[in-house]
């Protein structure tokens, strides 16, 4: 089946969704969670729209294309089918899994989203921040309710992790780094600490669940991969490559990336493909397994 036909099939399957899944219902009951999920979906759509839409360019997937169609290219990010597809195909929260696992995954994703959103706002200059705040309004026609989102006491978190971060050898005296982003070193340290906190929590959850259950959860290993990758990127970009957590982050990221691919039957993100690996020539999963957790369209096979 061609990629375009697979996109059409995915769209039909998720257009069939007439009522939210248990995990989505839980999100709908929390305005903050719902706002963050819609915002994450909108950003994903904007990212996909910036890439080549031709499958031959290997920049978008069938899931990216289906998300564009279901959300009307970002005009309707609150479409139930688009949100369900985002939860299932992008976050790995499958309906056949335990509802409690899905809710935990959403909670972890929202926690990470809070950190990233706050870091993004404080990293902007006043003019950039104003432009960023206006963008969602232009796209959706209304101003997001930012005041309803509570991010916690950043000062308390800073005090709790500040001493440990410096003990780990973060480079917070770099004048070049300070001039590059226009912030005091401590502000970068604070954001790094919060990102590392999410990473360590994801790491603890992954290994605790593996030891307790004797099996690996796709949800937890995928979240561990994403948090390790995000922490590495932030440390490198902000002149903290010498931080002692970097070796651990690199090792854990590589492990979680490869384990996620194994649990998905060999499928990797296209930018994770390591050509130095021997014997990897792609894969083809049975269709029955591929579609087993998606909405079923009884009119198609």
C-alpha positions as CSV (number, residue, x, y, z in Angstrom):
1,X,0.0,0.0,0.0
2,X,1.4,3.4,-0.9
3,X,2.1,6.0,1.8
4,X,-0.8,8.2,0.4
5,X,-3.3,5.4,0.8
6,X,-2.0,4.7,4.3
7,X,-2.6,8.4,5.1
8,X,-6.2,8.1,3.8
9,X,-6.8,5.0,5.8
10,X,-5.4,6.6,9.0
11,X,-7.6,9.6,8.5
12,X,-10.7,7.5,8.0
13,X,-9.9,5.5,11.1
14,X,-9.5,8.5,13.3
15,X,-12.5,10.3,11.8
16,X,-14.6,7.5,13.1
17,X,-13.9,8.5,16.7
18,X,-17.2,9.9,18.0
19,X,-16.4,10.0,21.7
20,X,-13.1,10.5,23.6
21,X,-11.1,7.6,25.0
22,X,-10.8,7.3,28.8
23,X,-7.4,9.0,28.8
24,X,-8.8,11.9,26.6
25,X,-11.8,12.2,28.9
26,X,-9.4,12.6,31.9
27,X,-7.6,15.3,29.9
28,X,-10.9,17.1,29.1
29,X,-11.7,17.3,32.8
30,X,-8.5,19.3,33.4
31,X,-8.3,22.7,31.6
32,X,-4.6,23.0,32.1
33,X,-3.9,19.5,30.7
34,X,-6.2,20.1,27.8
35,X,-4.6,23.5,27.0
36,X,-1.1,22.0,27.0
37,X,-2.1,19.1,24.8
38,X,-3.7,21.3,22.2
39,X,-0.7,23.6,22.3
40,X,1.7,20.6,21.8
41,X,-0.4,19.4,18.9
42,X,-0.4,22.9,17.3
43,X,3.4,23.0,17.6
44,X,3.7,19.6,16.0
45,X,1.5,20.8,13.1
46,X,3.6,23.9,12.6
47,X,6.8,21.8,12.6
48,X,5.4,19.4,10.0
49,X,4.3,22.3,7.8
50,X,7.9,23.7,7.8
51,X,9.1,20.4,6.2
52,X,8.9,19.0,2.8
53,X,5.6,17.3,2.3
54,X,6.9,14.8,-0.3
55,X,7.4,11.4,1.2
56,X,10.5,10.9,-1.0
57,X,12.2,13.7,1.0
58,X,12.0,11.5,4.1
59,X,11.0,14.5,6.3
60,X,7.4,13.6,7.2
61,X,5.6,10.4,8.1
62,X,2.1,9.1,7.3
63,X,1.2,10.1,10.9
64,X,2.4,13.7,10.3
65,X,0.3,13.9,7.1
66,X,-2.8,12.4,8.8
67,X,-2.4,14.9,11.7
68,X,-2.3,17.8,9.2
69,X,-5.5,16.6,7.5
70,X,-7.4,15.8,10.7
71,X,-6.5,19.2,12.3
72,X,-7.3,21.1,9.0
73,X,-3.6,22.1,8.9
74,X,-3.7,23.6,12.3
75,X,-7.0,25.4,11.9
76,X,-8.9,22.9,14.1
77,X,-6.3,21.6,16.7
78,X,-9.1,20.6,19.0
79,X,-10.6,18.1,16.6
80,X,-11.2,14.9,18.6
81,X,-9.7,12.6,15.9
82,X,-6.6,14.8,15.6
83,X,-6.1,14.7,19.4
84,X,-6.6,11.0,19.6
85,X,-4.2,10.4,16.8
86,X,-1.6,12.6,18.6
87,X,-2.0,10.7,21.8
88,X,-1.8,7.3,20.1
89,X,0.8,7.8,17.3
90,X,3.0,10.5,18.8
91,X,2.9,9.9,22.5
92,X,2.3,6.1,22.3
93,X,-0.8,6.1,24.5
94,X,-2.6,3.2,22.9
95,X,-6.3,2.4,23.8
96,X,-5.6,-1.2,24.4
97,X,-3.2,-0.4,27.2
98,X,-4.1,0.2,30.8
99,X,-5.9,3.6,31.3
100,X,-3.7,4.2,34.3
101,X,-0.6,3.9,32.2
102,X,-2.0,6.3,29.6
103,X,-2.8,8.8,32.3
104,X,0.7,8.5,33.8
105,X,2.2,9.1,30.4
106,X,0.1,12.2,29.9
107,X,1.1,13.5,33.3
108,X,4.8,13.0,32.5
109,X,4.4,14.7,29.1
110,X,2.5,17.6,30.6
111,X,5.2,18.0,33.3
112,X,7.9,18.2,30.6
113,X,5.7,20.6,28.5
114,X,5.5,22.9,31.5
115,X,9.3,23.0,31.8
116,X,9.8,23.6,28.1
117,X,7.1,26.3,27.9
118,X,8.5,28.2,30.8
119,X,12.0,27.9,29.4
120,X,10.8,29.2,26.0
121,X,9.1,32.2,27.5
122,X,12.0,33.3,29.7
123,X,14.5,32.7,26.8
124,X,12.7,35.3,24.6
125,X,13.4,39.0,24.6
126,X,10.4,41.2,25.5
127,X,9.7,41.8,21.7
128,X,10.1,38.1,20.9
129,X,7.9,37.1,23.8
130,X,5.2,39.5,22.6
131,X,5.3,38.0,19.2
132,X,5.1,34.5,20.6
133,X,2.1,35.4,22.7
134,X,0.3,36.9,19.7
135,X,0.9,33.9,17.4
136,X,-1.6,31.5,19.1
137,X,-4.2,34.3,19.1
138,X,-3.8,34.8,15.3
139,X,-4.0,31.1,14.7
140,X,-7.0,30.2,16.9
141,X,-8.8,33.6,17.0
142,X,-8.6,33.8,20.8
143,X,-6.0,34.5,23.5
144,X,-4.8,31.4,25.3
145,X,-5.6,31.4,29.0
146,X,-2.0,31.5,30.2
147,X,-2.9,32.7,33.7
148,X,-4.7,29.4,34.4
149,X,-1.4,27.5,34.0
150,X,0.5,27.1,37.2
151,X,4.2,26.2,36.9
152,X,5.1,25.9,40.6
153,X,7.6,27.9,42.6
154,X,10.7,28.1,40.5
155,X,12.6,29.7,43.3
156,X,12.0,26.7,45.6
157,X,13.1,24.3,42.9
158,X,16.2,26.4,42.2
159,X,17.2,26.4,45.8
160,X,16.6,22.6,46.1
161,X,18.8,21.7,43.1
162,X,21.3,24.6,42.9
163,X,24.0,23.2,45.2
164,X,23.8,19.7,43.6
165,X,24.0,21.2,40.1
166,X,27.2,23.2,40.8
167,X,28.7,20.1,42.5
168,X,28.2,18.3,39.2
169,X,30.4,20.8,37.4
170,X,28.1,22.9,35.3
171,X,29.9,25.7,33.5
172,X,28.0,28.7,34.8
173,X,30.8,31.3,34.5
174,X,30.9,31.4,30.7
175,X,30.7,35.0,29.7
176,X,30.2,34.0,26.0
177,X,27.2,31.9,26.9
178,X,25.8,34.7,29.0
179,X,26.1,37.2,26.2
180,X,24.8,34.7,23.6
181,X,21.3,34.4,25.2
182,X,21.2,37.6,27.2
183,X,20.5,35.9,30.5
184,X,22.4,35.5,33.7
185,X,24.1,32.1,34.1
186,X,21.9,31.2,37.1
187,X,18.8,31.5,34.9
188,X,20.2,28.9,32.5
189,X,21.2,26.7,35.5
190,X,17.7,26.9,36.9
191,X,16.2,25.8,33.6
192,X,18.7,23.0,33.2
193,X,18.0,21.8,36.7
194,X,14.3,21.5,36.1
195,X,14.9,19.6,32.8
196,X,17.3,17.3,34.6
197,X,14.7,16.7,37.3
198,X,12.2,15.5,34.8
199,X,14.9,13.3,33.2
200,X,15.9,11.7,36.6
201,X,12.2,11.1,37.4
202,X,11.7,9.4,34.0
203,X,14.8,7.3,34.5
204,X,13.7,6.2,38.0
205,X,10.2,5.4,36.7
206,X,11.6,3.3,33.9
207,X,14.0,1.2,35.9
208,X,11.5,0.8,38.8
209,X,8.8,-0.4,36.5
210,X,11.2,-2.8,34.8
211,X,12.3,-4.3,38.1
212,X,8.8,-4.5,39.4
213,X,7.0,-5.9,36.4
214,X,9.8,-7.8,34.7
215,X,9.0,-6.2,31.4
216,X,9.7,-2.9,29.7
217,X,6.9,-0.4,29.0
218,X,7.0,1.3,25.6
219,X,5.5,4.3,27.3
220,X,8.2,4.7,29.9
221,X,11.2,3.9,27.6
222,X,9.9,6.3,25.0
223,X,9.5,9.1,27.6
224,X,13.0,8.3,28.9
225,X,14.4,8.6,25.4
226,X,12.7,12.0,24.8
227,X,13.7,13.5,28.2
228,X,17.3,12.4,27.9
229,X,17.5,13.8,24.3
230,X,15.9,17.1,25.4
231,X,18.3,17.5,28.4
232,X,21.4,16.8,26.2
233,X,20.3,19.3,23.6
234,X,19.7,22.0,26.3
235,X,23.1,21.4,28.0
236,X,25.0,21.5,24.7
237,X,23.3,24.6,23.4
238,X,23.8,26.5,26.6
239,X,27.5,25.8,27.0
240,X,27.1,23.1,29.7
241,X,28.6,20.2,27.7
242,X,31.1,19.6,30.5
243,X,28.4,18.8,33.0
244,X,29.0,15.5,34.6
245,X,25.4,14.3,33.7
246,X,26.2,14.4,30.0
247,X,27.9,10.9,29.8
248,X,25.0,9.3,31.6
249,X,22.5,11.2,29.4
250,X,24.3,10.0,26.3
251,X,24.3,6.4,27.4
252,X,20.7,6.4,28.6
253,X,19.5,8.1,25.5
254,X,21.3,5.6,23.2
255,X,19.8,2.7,25.2
256,X,16.3,4.1,25.3
257,X,16.4,5.0,21.6
258,X,17.5,1.5,20.6
259,X,15.1,-0.2,23.0
260,X,12.2,1.9,21.7
261,X,13.0,0.9,18.2
262,X,13.1,-2.8,19.3
263,X,9.7,-2.5,21.0
264,X,8.2,-1.0,17.9
265,X,9.4,-3.9,15.8
266,X,12.6,-2.2,14.5
267,X,11.0,1.1,13.5
268,X,13.2,4.1,14.2
269,X,12.7,7.8,13.8
270,X,14.3,8.6,10.5
271,X,16.9,10.9,12.2
272,X,17.8,8.2,14.6
273,X,19.0,5.8,11.9
274,X,22.6,4.9,12.6
275,X,24.3,3.7,9.5
276,X,27.2,2.3,11.5
277,X,24.9,-0.4,12.8
278,X,25.2,-3.7,11.0
279,X,22.3,-5.7,9.8
280,X,19.7,-3.0,9.9
281,X,17.9,-2.9,6.6
282,X,14.4,-1.8,7.7
283,X,11.4,-3.9,8.6
284,X,7.9,-4.8,7.7
285,X,5.4,-5.5,10.4
286,X,2.3,-7.6,9.8
287,X,-0.7,-5.3,9.2
288,X,-2.8,-7.0,11.8
289,X,-0.4,-6.0,14.5
290,X,0.1,-2.6,13.1
291,X,-3.6,-1.7,13.2
292,X,-4.6,-3.6,16.3
293,X,-4.8,-0.6,18.6
294,X,-6.3,1.9,16.2
295,X,-9.9,2.8,15.6
296,X,-11.4,0.1,13.4
297,X,-13.1,1.1,10.1
298,X,-15.4,-1.8,9.4
299,X,-15.9,-0.6,5.9
300,X,-12.2,-1.1,4.9
301,X,-9.8,-4.0,5.3
